Structure formats: C-alpha cells, structure tokens
Amino acid sequence: MALYRLKISPLLWYKELINTLAKFGLELVPGTNCLFTDRQLIVFFYVDDIAVLFAKKDLLRLKEFEAKLLH
C-alpha cells in the first residue's frame, strides 16, 4: 500500500477498494467510477467516505458486507 500524501496514493486506494468490492460480489454500475451494486446494496464512495443504501429487508446483507469490509 502507498504512503499517505504520495501522488500515487489515491489511485492505489481506488484500485484496492474496487477490487475489494468486486470480491464481495458487487459490480460497477456502467458509466460510473464510484457506484457499485449487487441488487441488494448500493455502495458509493468519495475519496475515503463510503455510503451504502439498502432496503430494510436486506439488513442482514448489509451486516455481512460491513463485517467483511472491516476485516
């Protein structure tokens, strides 16, 4: 992983995050760079902030996603 404040750091962070989201079964929404979905979750991010939208019925999927992301 890159050191903080290096020019390459944002690109490396982006690549790491999109690879991680893909491993979790999320797919990039065509025509976007920071919006992913798996039909239960909608995940978008800006710099190092991540937001997730979900229906109440998919709360278990959200908890599963959070647990994977934190490990």
Jmol script that loads the backbone (N, CA, C; Angstrom):
load data "model"
ATOM      1  N   MET A   1       0.848  -1.175   0.000  1.00  0.00           N
ATOM      2  CA  MET A   1       0.000   0.000   0.000  1.00  0.00           C
ATOM      3  C   MET A   1       0.896   1.243   0.000  1.00  0.00           C
ATOM      4  N   ALA A   2       0.433   2.281  -0.629  1.00  0.00           N
ATOM      5  CA  ALA A   2       1.213   3.516  -0.757  1.00  0.00           C
ATOM      6  C   ALA A   2       1.207   4.318   0.543  1.00  0.00           C
ATOM      7  N   LEU A   3       2.202   5.134   0.686  1.00  0.00           N
ATOM      8  CA  LEU A   3       2.269   6.020   1.840  1.00  0.00           C
ATOM      9  C   LEU A   3       1.346   7.214   1.631  1.00  0.00           C
ATOM     10  N   TYR A   4       0.802   7.696   2.716  1.00  0.00           N
ATOM     11  CA  TYR A   4      -0.087   8.843   2.688  1.00  0.00           C
ATOM     12  C   TYR A   4       0.606  10.046   2.057  1.00  0.00           C
ATOM     13  N   ARG A   5      -0.121  10.795   1.267  1.00  0.00           N
ATOM     14  CA  ARG A   5       0.301  12.033   0.607  1.00  0.00           C
ATOM     15  C   ARG A   5       1.177  11.855  -0.639  1.00  0.00           C
ATOM     16  N   LEU A   6       1.462  10.652  -1.034  1.00  0.00           N
ATOM     17  CA  LEU A   6       2.176  10.468  -2.290  1.00  0.00           C
ATOM     18  C   LEU A   6       1.191  10.666  -3.443  1.00  0.00           C
ATOM     19  N   LYS A   7       1.672  11.106  -4.588  1.00  0.00           N
ATOM     20  CA  LYS A   7       0.794  11.333  -5.734  1.00  0.00           C
ATOM     21  C   LYS A   7       0.028  10.090  -6.144  1.00  0.00           C
ATOM     22  N   ILE A   8       0.635   8.938  -6.026  1.00  0.00           N
ATOM     23  CA  ILE A   8       0.039   7.686  -6.463  1.00  0.00           C
ATOM     24  C   ILE A   8      -0.959   7.118  -5.448  1.00  0.00           C
ATOM     25  N   SER A   9      -0.951   7.621  -4.227  1.00  0.00           N
ATOM     26  CA  SER A   9      -1.786   7.070  -3.162  1.00  0.00           C
ATOM     27  C   SER A   9      -3.276   7.011  -3.503  1.00  0.00           C
ATOM     28  N   PRO A  10      -3.892   8.075  -4.028  1.00  0.00           N
ATOM     29  CA  PRO A  10      -5.321   7.989  -4.331  1.00  0.00           C
ATOM     30  C   PRO A  10      -5.658   6.898  -5.355  1.00  0.00           C
ATOM     31  N   LEU A  11      -4.838   6.754  -6.365  1.00  0.00           N
ATOM     32  CA  LEU A  11      -5.079   5.730  -7.374  1.00  0.00           C
ATOM     33  C   LEU A  11      -4.961   4.336  -6.775  1.00  0.00           C
ATOM     34  N   LEU A  12      -3.958   4.131  -5.939  1.00  0.00           N
ATOM     35  CA  LEU A  12      -3.795   2.826  -5.302  1.00  0.00           C
ATOM     36  C   LEU A  12      -4.952   2.518  -4.356  1.00  0.00           C
ATOM     37  N   TRP A  13      -5.417   3.520  -3.630  1.00  0.00           N
ATOM     38  CA  TRP A  13      -6.581   3.340  -2.746  1.00  0.00           C
ATOM     39  C   TRP A  13      -7.808   2.978  -3.564  1.00  0.00           C
ATOM     40  N   TYR A  14      -8.027   3.675  -4.671  1.00  0.00           N
ATOM     41  CA  TYR A  14      -9.173   3.402  -5.546  1.00  0.00           C
ATOM     42  C   TYR A  14      -9.113   1.964  -6.066  1.00  0.00           C
ATOM     43  N   LYS A  15      -7.962   1.551  -6.565  1.00  0.00           N
ATOM     44  CA  LYS A  15      -7.824   0.192  -7.101  1.00  0.00           C
ATOM     45  C   LYS A  15      -8.045  -0.857  -6.015  1.00  0.00           C
ATOM     46  N   GLU A  16      -7.518  -0.628  -4.841  1.00  0.00           N
ATOM     47  CA  GLU A  16      -7.701  -1.559  -3.726  1.00  0.00           C
ATOM     48  C   GLU A  16      -9.177  -1.673  -3.356  1.00  0.00           C
ATOM     49  N   LEU A  17      -9.858  -0.544  -3.274  1.00  0.00           N
ATOM     50  CA  LEU A  17     -11.268  -0.548  -2.892  1.00  0.00           C
ATOM     51  C   LEU A  17     -12.136  -1.214  -3.949  1.00  0.00           C
ATOM     52  N   ILE A  18     -11.934  -0.910  -5.223  1.00  0.00           N
ATOM     53  CA  ILE A  18     -12.795  -1.525  -6.245  1.00  0.00           C
ATOM     54  C   ILE A  18     -12.538  -3.032  -6.346  1.00  0.00           C
ATOM     55  N   ASN A  19     -11.301  -3.458  -6.128  1.00  0.00           N
ATOM     56  CA  ASN A  19     -11.024  -4.899  -6.113  1.00  0.00           C
ATOM     57  C   ASN A  19     -11.703  -5.573  -4.929  1.00  0.00           C
ATOM     58  N   THR A  20     -11.686  -4.925  -3.788  1.00  0.00           N
ATOM     59  CA  THR A  20     -12.342  -5.458  -2.598  1.00  0.00           C
ATOM     60  C   THR A  20     -13.848  -5.550  -2.806  1.00  0.00           C
ATOM     61  N   LEU A  21     -14.455  -4.511  -3.355  1.00  0.00           N
ATOM     62  CA  LEU A  21     -15.902  -4.534  -3.606  1.00  0.00           C
ATOM     63  C   LEU A  21     -16.267  -5.633  -4.598  1.00  0.00           C
ATOM     64  N   ALA A  22     -15.447  -5.844  -5.606  1.00  0.00           N
ATOM     65  CA  ALA A  22     -15.692  -6.912  -6.577  1.00  0.00           C
ATOM     66  C   ALA A  22     -15.616  -8.282  -5.897  1.00  0.00           C
ATOM     67  N   LYS A  23     -14.664  -8.452  -4.983  1.00  0.00           N
ATOM     68  CA  LYS A  23     -14.547  -9.713  -4.244  1.00  0.00           C
ATOM     69  C   LYS A  23     -15.787  -9.980  -3.403  1.00  0.00           C
ATOM     70  N   PHE A  24     -16.447  -8.925  -2.963  1.00  0.00           N
ATOM     71  CA  PHE A  24     -17.661  -9.047  -2.151  1.00  0.00           C
ATOM     72  C   PHE A  24     -18.910  -9.254  -3.002  1.00  0.00           C
ATOM     73  N   GLY A  25     -18.739  -9.373  -4.319  1.00  0.00           N
ATOM     74  CA  GLY A  25     -19.875  -9.638  -5.202  1.00  0.00           C
ATOM     75  C   GLY A  25     -20.562  -8.408  -5.749  1.00  0.00           C
ATOM     76  N   LEU A  26     -19.978  -7.251  -5.547  1.00  0.00           N
ATOM     77  CA  LEU A  26     -20.567  -6.018  -6.069  1.00  0.00           C
ATOM     78  C   LEU A  26     -20.016  -5.736  -7.460  1.00  0.00           C
ATOM     79  N   GLU A  27     -20.848  -5.170  -8.315  1.00  0.00           N
ATOM     80  CA  GLU A  27     -20.441  -4.853  -9.679  1.00  0.00           C
ATOM     81  C   GLU A  27     -20.515  -3.350  -9.905  1.00  0.00           C
ATOM     82  N   LEU A  28     -19.573  -2.847 -10.674  1.00  0.00           N
ATOM     83  CA  LEU A  28     -19.550  -1.434 -11.029  1.00  0.00           C
ATOM     84  C   LEU A  28     -20.747  -1.116 -11.913  1.00  0.00           C
ATOM     85  N   VAL A  29     -21.455  -0.051 -11.601  1.00  0.00           N
ATOM     86  CA  VAL A  29     -22.563   0.398 -12.437  1.00  0.00           C
ATOM     87  C   VAL A  29     -21.962   1.038 -13.685  1.00  0.00           C
ATOM     88  N   PRO A  30     -22.349   0.568 -14.874  1.00  0.00           N
ATOM     89  CA  PRO A  30     -21.766   1.110 -16.117  1.00  0.00           C
ATOM     90  C   PRO A  30     -21.899   2.630 -16.205  1.00  0.00           C
ATOM     91  N   GLY A  31     -20.845   3.265 -16.676  1.00  0.00           N
ATOM     92  CA  GLY A  31     -20.834   4.713 -16.838  1.00  0.00           C
ATOM     93  C   GLY A  31     -20.474   5.477 -15.573  1.00  0.00           C
ATOM     94  N   THR A  32     -20.099   4.749 -14.520  1.00  0.00           N
ATOM     95  CA  THR A  32     -19.716   5.400 -13.267  1.00  0.00           C
ATOM     96  C   THR A  32     -18.333   4.924 -12.843  1.00  0.00           C
ATOM     97  N   ASN A  33     -17.745   5.598 -11.876  1.00  0.00           N
ATOM     98  CA  ASN A  33     -16.458   5.182 -11.334  1.00  0.00           C
ATOM     99  C   ASN A  33     -16.535   4.770  -9.875  1.00  0.00           C
ATOM    100  N   CYS A  34     -17.570   5.222  -9.183  1.00  0.00           N
ATOM    101  CA  CYS A  34     -17.616   5.040  -7.728  1.00  0.00           C
ATOM    102  C   CYS A  34     -18.955   4.502  -7.236  1.00  0.00           C
ATOM    103  N   LEU A  35     -19.687   3.828  -8.103  1.00  0.00           N
ATOM    104  CA  LEU A  35     -21.011   3.326  -7.747  1.00  0.00           C
ATOM    105  C   LEU A  35     -21.078   1.838  -8.055  1.00  0.00           C
ATOM    106  N   PHE A  36     -21.356   1.035  -7.020  1.00  0.00           N
ATOM    107  CA  PHE A  36     -21.401  -0.417  -7.140  1.00  0.00           C
ATOM    108  C   PHE A  36     -22.733  -0.932  -6.611  1.00  0.00           C
ATOM    109  N   THR A  37     -23.170  -2.086  -7.116  1.00  0.00           N
ATOM    110  CA  THR A  37     -24.404  -2.685  -6.628  1.00  0.00           C
ATOM    111  C   THR A  37     -24.355  -4.198  -6.767  1.00  0.00           C
ATOM    112  N   ASP A  38     -25.179  -4.858  -5.991  1.00  0.00           N
ATOM    113  CA  ASP A  38     -25.399  -6.300  -6.130  1.00  0.00           C
ATOM    114  C   ASP A  38     -26.893  -6.595  -6.063  1.00  0.00           C
ATOM    115  N   ARG A  39     -27.705  -5.611  -6.326  1.00  0.00           N
ATOM    116  CA  ARG A  39     -29.171  -5.654  -6.313  1.00  0.00           C
ATOM    117  C   ARG A  39     -29.755  -5.661  -4.899  1.00  0.00           C
ATOM    118  N   GLN A  40     -28.940  -5.828  -3.886  1.00  0.00           N
ATOM    119  CA  GLN A  40     -29.401  -5.691  -2.504  1.00  0.00           C
ATOM    120  C   GLN A  40     -28.803  -4.443  -1.873  1.00  0.00           C
ATOM    121  N   LEU A  41     -27.590  -4.136  -2.255  1.00  0.00           N
ATOM    122  CA  LEU A  41     -26.885  -2.968  -1.732  1.00  0.00           C
ATOM    123  C   LEU A  41     -26.503  -2.045  -2.879  1.00  0.00           C
ATOM    124  N   ILE A  42     -26.503  -0.771  -2.588  1.00  0.00           N
ATOM    125  CA  ILE A  42     -25.942   0.234  -3.487  1.00  0.00           C
ATOM    126  C   ILE A  42     -24.828   0.902  -2.690  1.00  0.00           C
ATOM    127  N   VAL A  43     -23.616   0.788  -3.188  1.00  0.00           N
ATOM    128  CA  VAL A  43     -22.446   1.308  -2.480  1.00  0.00           C
ATOM    129  C   VAL A  43     -21.810   2.391  -3.342  1.00  0.00           C
ATOM    130  N   PHE A  44     -21.598   3.555  -2.754  1.00  0.00           N
ATOM    131  CA  PHE A  44     -20.867   4.593  -3.459  1.00  0.00           C
ATOM    132  C   PHE A  44     -19.858   5.211  -2.508  1.00  0.00           C
ATOM    133  N   PHE A  45     -18.811   5.762  -3.106  1.00  0.00           N
ATOM    134  CA  PHE A  45     -17.750   6.321  -2.279  1.00  0.00           C
ATOM    135  C   PHE A  45     -17.180   7.566  -2.932  1.00  0.00           C
ATOM    136  N   TYR A  46     -16.629   8.411  -2.071  1.00  0.00           N
ATOM    137  CA  TYR A  46     -15.948   9.631  -2.495  1.00  0.00           C
ATOM    138  C   TYR A  46     -14.722   9.776  -1.607  1.00  0.00           C
ATOM    139  N   VAL A  47     -13.567   9.743  -2.196  1.00  0.00           N
ATOM    140  CA  VAL A  47     -12.282   9.765  -1.504  1.00  0.00           C
ATOM    141  C   VAL A  47     -12.242   8.579  -0.538  1.00  0.00           C
ATOM    142  N   ASP A  48     -12.388   8.816   0.769  1.00  0.00           N
ATOM    143  CA  ASP A  48     -12.360   7.695   1.711  1.00  0.00           C
ATOM    144  C   ASP A  48     -13.665   7.566   2.497  1.00  0.00           C
ATOM    145  N   ASP A  49     -14.728   8.163   1.987  1.00  0.00           N
ATOM    146  CA  ASP A  49     -16.053   8.023   2.588  1.00  0.00           C
ATOM    147  C   ASP A  49     -16.859   7.023   1.777  1.00  0.00           C
ATOM    148  N   ILE A  50     -17.483   6.072   2.464  1.00  0.00           N
ATOM    149  CA  ILE A  50     -18.273   5.030   1.805  1.00  0.00           C
ATOM    150  C   ILE A  50     -19.691   5.111   2.348  1.00  0.00           C
ATOM    151  N   ALA A  51     -20.674   5.141   1.441  1.00  0.00           N
ATOM    152  CA  ALA A  51     -22.085   5.149   1.825  1.00  0.00           C
ATOM    153  C   ALA A  51     -22.762   3.929   1.209  1.00  0.00           C
ATOM    154  N   VAL A  52     -23.702   3.351   1.962  1.00  0.00           N
ATOM    155  CA  VAL A  52     -24.415   2.170   1.483  1.00  0.00           C
ATOM    156  C   VAL A  52     -25.910   2.409   1.637  1.00  0.00           C
ATOM    157  N   LEU A  53     -26.645   2.141   0.570  1.00  0.00           N
ATOM    158  CA  LEU A  53     -28.101   2.202   0.595  1.00  0.00           C
ATOM    159  C   LEU A  53     -28.640   0.786   0.522  1.00  0.00           C
ATOM    160  N   PHE A  54     -29.717   0.527   1.254  1.00  0.00           N
ATOM    161  CA  PHE A  54     -30.299  -0.815   1.272  1.00  0.00           C
ATOM    162  C   PHE A  54     -31.737  -0.728   1.739  1.00  0.00           C
ATOM    163  N   ALA A  55     -32.513  -1.751   1.400  1.00  0.00           N
ATOM    164  CA  ALA A  55     -33.884  -1.868   1.893  1.00  0.00           C
ATOM    165  C   ALA A  55     -33.844  -2.562   3.250  1.00  0.00           C
ATOM    166  N   LYS A  56     -34.826  -2.302   4.097  1.00  0.00           N
ATOM    167  CA  LYS A  56     -34.853  -2.918   5.432  1.00  0.00           C
ATOM    168  C   LYS A  56     -34.760  -4.431   5.364  1.00  0.00           C
ATOM    169  N   LYS A  57     -35.365  -5.018   4.338  1.00  0.00           N
ATOM    170  CA  LYS A  57     -35.351  -6.476   4.208  1.00  0.00           C
ATOM    171  C   LYS A  57     -33.940  -7.023   3.946  1.00  0.00           C
ATOM    172  N   ASP A  58     -33.015  -6.159   3.535  1.00  0.00           N
ATOM    173  CA  ASP A  58     -31.645  -6.571   3.240  1.00  0.00           C
ATOM    174  C   ASP A  58     -30.652  -6.190   4.332  1.00  0.00           C
ATOM    175  N   LEU A  59     -31.148  -5.972   5.537  1.00  0.00           N
ATOM    176  CA  LEU A  59     -30.287  -5.586   6.652  1.00  0.00           C
ATOM    177  C   LEU A  59     -29.216  -6.643   6.931  1.00  0.00           C
ATOM    178  N   LEU A  60     -29.564  -7.909   6.829  1.00  0.00           N
ATOM    179  CA  LEU A  60     -28.590  -8.976   7.054  1.00  0.00           C
ATOM    180  C   LEU A  60     -27.452  -8.893   6.041  1.00  0.00           C
ATOM    181  N   ARG A  61     -27.777  -8.602   4.784  1.00  0.00           N
ATOM    182  CA  ARG A  61     -26.748  -8.458   3.748  1.00  0.00           C
ATOM    183  C   ARG A  61     -25.825  -7.281   4.075  1.00  0.00           C
ATOM    184  N   LEU A  62     -26.390  -6.185   4.586  1.00  0.00           N
ATOM    185  CA  LEU A  62     -25.582  -5.032   4.985  1.00  0.00           C
ATOM    186  C   LEU A  62     -24.623  -5.414   6.110  1.00  0.00           C
ATOM    187  N   LYS A  63     -25.124  -6.111   7.122  1.00  0.00           N
ATOM    188  CA  LYS A  63     -24.269  -6.515   8.243  1.00  0.00           C
ATOM    189  C   LYS A  63     -23.130  -7.426   7.756  1.00  0.00           C
ATOM    190  N   GLU A  64     -23.460  -8.303   6.838  1.00  0.00           N
ATOM    191  CA  GLU A  64     -22.453  -9.192   6.242  1.00  0.00           C
ATOM    192  C   GLU A  64     -21.394  -8.382   5.502  1.00  0.00           C
ATOM    193  N   PHE A  65     -21.826  -7.408   4.721  1.00  0.00           N
ATOM    194  CA  PHE A  65     -20.921  -6.538   3.973  1.00  0.00           C
ATOM    195  C   PHE A  65     -20.014  -5.755   4.921  1.00  0.00           C
ATOM    196  N   GLU A  66     -20.590  -5.173   5.964  1.00  0.00           N
ATOM    197  CA  GLU A  66     -19.802  -4.402   6.940  1.00  0.00           C
ATOM    198  C   GLU A  66     -18.754  -5.271   7.608  1.00  0.00           C
ATOM    199  N   ALA A  67     -19.140  -6.478   7.992  1.00  0.00           N
ATOM    200  CA  ALA A  67     -18.203  -7.373   8.657  1.00  0.00           C
ATOM    201  C   ALA A  67     -17.026  -7.712   7.742  1.00  0.00           C
ATOM    202  N   LYS A  68     -17.305  -8.003   6.488  1.00  0.00           N
ATOM    203  CA  LYS A  68     -16.233  -8.303   5.525  1.00  0.00           C
ATOM    204  C   LYS A  68     -15.335  -7.089   5.311  1.00  0.00           C
ATOM    205  N   LEU A  69     -15.936  -5.924   5.222  1.00  0.00           N
ATOM    206  CA  LEU A  69     -15.171  -4.707   4.961  1.00  0.00           C
ATOM    207  C   LEU A  69     -14.234  -4.364   6.118  1.00  0.00           C
ATOM    208  N   LEU A  70     -14.652  -4.661   7.315  1.00  0.00           N
ATOM    209  CA  LEU A  70     -13.839  -4.327   8.496  1.00  0.00           C
ATOM    210  C   LEU A  70     -12.732  -5.337   8.762  1.00  0.00           C
ATOM    211  N   HIS A  71     -12.747  -6.468   8.099  1.00  0.00           N
ATOM    212  CA  HIS A  71     -11.696  -7.479   8.329  1.00  0.00           C
ATOM    213  C   HIS A  71     -10.646  -7.445   7.289  1.00  0.00           C
TER     214      HIS A  71
END
end "model"
wireframe off; spacefill off
backbone 0.3
color backbone group
